[in-house]
Amino acid sequence: MDLERVNAILAEWGEPEYRSRQVYEAATRELVGSYEQITSLPAALRRRLSEAEPLLQLEPAERQLSADGTIKMRFATRDGFPVEAVAMKHRNRRTICVSSQSGCPLACTFCATGTMGLGRNLTAGEISEQVLVLAAILRESGERVSNVVMMGMGEPFLNYDAVLDACRTLNDPRGFGLGARQIAISTAGWVPGIERMAAEPLQIRLALSLHAPDDALRTELMPITRRFPLGTLVAACREYRRLTGRRVFVEYLMLDGVNDSGDHASRLASLLGADGFHVNLIAYNPTGSLYRGSPPERVSAFAAVLTRRGISNSYRRSHGQDIDAACGQLAVKGVAELRRRRRDERRAARAAGAA
């Protein structure tokens, strides 16, 4: 959804301003997939717009449905980069997890996206469009989006402006109308982004992808720790808490034999303290790496230590284990397709030059 481009086209054609509003409301509130569905526009204008600029920028490339109701979508951008989004089901709620980048430069060792490197940043339209497409799919079965989390491919704070613009689009009461507190941004620990978000008037939630209670272990899992050690990172989160009054949601993947001992739990409690943080213990969805998820009894013991130390915590089970639901798994296929396509294009160009 490149609405700026659509608005510029309509203005160039001398269309009244309310035409832009009609397109925006149809795309974000009515969840239309093409201009032909915007019946408030004249038929001739619909045809003309269809020829000039597509309403949706992302092309659906693959859809997977899990037995637990999880829906995983792989899209391709107009220049061929893979993007993925997931609709997870929690009882009667639907949480949409979207990507902010195609690939990721941070190379966390437990994440399939980290094996891809960075393709490019996504635009605000490409980010919000992931939500709108999945929302339209859910509507077919009478469901609606309850929450949106920027926890898919990429580090959101390395694409800060586009991510915040997408959040504003999703929050806009004239359009999609999702409450700000139903939107969360998850960071691997990019401190400048945390500091900027603390000054944002939009009351979206902050989540921290932590996964280790000390710098040595976290550096093995998440190389970004070399740039922003835990002392600096936690201090930034505490300042965010002071300025906004909002808790920080800590994501902690439970990795068997890596970060899940009682001692790890005790050190995590000491790092965070009893105020300002809520820890989500997360079941690991295997990505083909050497890591395995912790057994249930160790997760329970870990949670018990946190509870005794006064740390608010909960356990989030894994979704879509029978499909490629872990972050980056489905997009890796898209990377292979992109490389094949570009190889074919280079061969065709060489053949044309030789001719």
N, C-alpha and C positions, 0 to 999 in steps of 0.2 A: 504494500500500500504506500505508494509514493504520492501522498496527498498534496505535497507542495507542487509536484509536477502536474498533477491533475488540475489543481487550482490555477496554475499558470496557463495551462492550455485553455481552460474555460474563460479566463480573463482575456487571453489573446483572441479568442473567438467572439468576444463581446457579449458573452452570456451574463445574465444578472448574478449577483453575488449569492443569492439563495440557492443556485444550482450546486455550488460547492458544498453548502450545508446539507443538501439532499443526498449527495454522494457520500459525505462523511457519516451521516446518520444511518444510511442504508448499510454501509460497510461495518460500522461499529456496533450499532444497536440491532439492526435487522439481520445482520450476519449473512448478507448476500455474497455470492461467489462470483458474480459477473454483472456487468452493466445491464444486461438484458433483464435481470431480475428487479432493477430499480424502475418500477412502473410509474413513479412520479416524474420521471424524465420523459420528454418526447421521444418517440421511437427513433426518429432521425438522429437525435443527439446521442442516443444510446449506441447506435451503429457507428457513429463518427468517433465517439470515445473509444469504443472497442478497437478500432483501427489505429488510433493514435497512441494509446497507453493502456496496458493491462491494469485492471483493477487490483488484482492480487499479483505480488511479485514472486512468490515462492511456488514452485511446481511440486505437487505431491509425487514422491518417487516410490514410496513403499509404506504400507500400513500393516502393523502387527497387532493382534488381539490376544491377550493372555486369558487363561482360565479364570483368573481372579478379577477380570474386568479391566485391567490396565490396557491402555491403547498407546502404542508407540508409533510415531510418524517420522519418516525421513523425507525431507524436502530437498530440492536443489534450487539454489539461487539462480538468477538469470545468467550469471557468468559461470555456473556449474559447480559452486561450492556446496558441500553437503551440510545440512542443518537438521537437528532432531529435536523433537518435543514429545512429552509424555503426559497422558492424562491418567492419574492414579486415583484409585477409589478407596475411600476410608468410610466404611458404613454407608451413610447417605450423602457423603460429601465427595466432591471431585476437586482435586488439586492438579493444576496444570504446571508442569516444570518445563521451562523454555530455555533456549540457548541465547547467549549474547555475542558469541563469536563462532565462526566455523573453525573447529580445532581449538587449541589452547597453547600458549607459550610456556606455561609454568611446569609442565612435565611431572606432575604428581605420580608417584610410582604405582599407585593402586588404581589409577583411572585410565580407561581405554582412550579417552580423549587426549591424554598426555602423550600417547604414542604418535599422534597425528601431526604435532607441531601446529603453528598458527596458519590458517588459510587467510582469513581477513576478519575484520570487525563487521558485525551486521548493522544495518541501518535501523533506526527507530521503527520504521514501518515493517521491516522484516521480523523484528522482535515481537511487536504487538500482533502481527499477522498470524504467528504460530498459535497464539491464544484464540484468535477469532475463528480460525479454521477448526480447531479442536472443539471450541464452543458450539459451532454449527453441527459438528458430528454428534456431540452429546445431546443437543436439542432434539435430534431425530428420535431418541429414546426417552424423551421427557426429562432429561437431566440438565443441570446448569453448572457453571463454574463457581466453586466456592472460594478458592484461593489460587493465587498465582505465585510461583517461586522462581526466581532467577537462579536456578541451581543446575542448569543443563551445561552444555558445552561452553567453555570459556570462562575467563575471569571478568565478571561484570564491571568491576571498577577500572579495568583497562579500556573500557568502552563506555565510560561514565555518562557522557552527555546523551548518547543514543539510548542507553538503558533508562535514564531518568525521563527522557522524552516519551519512551514507550510506556513507562509507569503512569505518566500524566494522561496519555491517551486512554489507557485502560481504566483510569480513575475518573475520567471526565463524565460528569452526570448527564451531559448532552449526548453521550455516546454509549460506551460499554458499561460505565457506571459501577465498577467494582470498588468497594471501599478501600481506602489507602491502607488500612491495617490488615487487609486481606492479601496484601502484596508484600513479599519478602525478597530481599537481595542477599545472596550468599557470597561471601568473599573468602578466598584462600588466605587472606591476611594482608591485603594491599592497603597499608596504613593511610596514604594520602586520600584514598577513596572513603575510608571510614571517617576521616576528619571532614571531608566535604559533605558527607551525608549527614553529619551531626548538625550542620547549618541549614539543611533543607527544610522548608516549611511543610512539605508533603510527609505525612506521618506513616511512611512505610517502615517495615520491620527490618532489622539487621540480623543476619545469621553469619556465624563464623565457622568455617570449616577448619577444625583444630586437629583432632586425631592423635595427639600425643601431648604428654604433660611436661616435656623437657625439650630443650633445643637440639640435643644430639639425636634423639629418636625422630623428632619432627623434621629435622633436616634430611634424614634418610628417606622419609616418606614424602616430604614437601620441600624441595630445594629453595622455595621462596623464603624459608626461615633464615637463610644466610643474610638476606637483605633486611628482613624485619624480624629480629629475634623475639621470643615470647615476651620478654619484659616490655619491649616497645609496643608490641601488638596488644597486650592486655591493658597497658596504660592508655592506649588510644580508645579501647573499648570502654574503659571506666570513664574517660572524659566524655565519650558519646552518651553514656548513661547519665552523667551529671548534667549535660546540656539538654537532653531530650526527655529524661525521666522514663525512658523505655528500656526494657530488658534486652539483653543480647542473647540470642538463641545459639548455643554451641552445638555443632554437629560433630559427633565422635563415632567414627566407624569402628566396630568391634572386630579386630583382626586376630585370629587365633594365634596365640603364642607370641604376638608382636607388641600389643599395647593394652592387653586385657587382664593383667594381673591385679591382685589386691593392692600391691604397691603402686602400680600405675594409677589406680583409682584414688588412693590416698594423696599422691602427688598432684593429681588433677584438682582435687578438692582444695589443696593448699594454694595452688596457682590461682584459682578463681575466687575463693572466698565464698561466703554464704549469701552474698547479696548481688543482684544485678545480672545474674546469668541463669539460664535454664539449659540443662544439658540434654540433648536428644541422642541417646545411644542408638546407633543405626546398624541393622543387619547388613552385612556385606553381600552385595550381589556380584558373584564372580565375573571377572572380565577377561579371563584367560591369563591373568598374572599368576605369580606364585603364591599369592595370599589366599587364605580361606577365612570364612566367617567363624566367629567364636561360637562354641557350643552354648546352648541355652543356660546351663547351670553356671557357666562362667559369667555370662551377661548378668544373671540374677545376683551373683556375688558382687560383681562390680557395682551394680546399682545400689546394693545394700550398703556398701561403703560410702557412696555419695550421700545416700539418705541419712546415715548416721552422722555425717559431717555437715548436715544442713543444706546440701546442694539439691535444688529442685531438679528433677530428672524424669525422663520418660523413655520408653523403648519404641523405636519405629521399625516395624518389620519390613522385610524386603518385598518389593512388588515386581511382578512380571518375570519371575525366574524361568518360566518356560518360553520366553521370547528374549530378544536382544534389548532388554530394558535398561541395563546399566549404562551410565553416561558414556557416550561415544561408541558403544558397540555397533549400533546400526550405521552410524555415520562413517565408520571405517570402510564399510562397503562402498559408500559414496566416494570416498577418497580414491579407491581403486578404479571406480568408473571414471572419475575426473581425469586420473592419470592416463587411462586408456584412450579417452577422448582426445586429450591434448597430444598424445603420441600419434594418434591417427591424423590429427590436424597437421602436425609437423611433417609427417610422411607425405600427406597430400600436397603440402606447400612445396616440399622438395621435388616431388614428381612434377608439379606444375612448372617449377623453375627450370627443371631439366628439359621439359617439352618446349 
